């Protein structure tokens, strides 16, 4: 992977980091406890609890992605093999890295583990 590609990916990762941080902040507001004395009706309360559960799951995934993105950013400068598939050693296409920067495998190898 050449230097220009790495700079493009780095810029993209910084954008993804910022977007993920904003999502986390929004989700943290949505997962606040629902007060039992909140007069929203039984069905509405059940819907609010269901939505809270979904948002908690999304928040967990966003936090994991944030840590993975930070790891990729650190690896880019330290790992001379960045951009090569960890499984087969072939180049990971630039489009895949831009789409899923935390993935360190090509599509074919990643599909083996899904």
Secondary structure, 3 states (H helix, E strand, C coil): CCHHHHHHHHHHHHHHHHHHHHHHHHHHHHCCCCCCCCCCCHHHHHHHHHHHHHHHHHHHHHHHHHHHHHHHHHHHHHCCCCCECCCCCCECCHHHHHHCCCCCCCHHHHHHCC
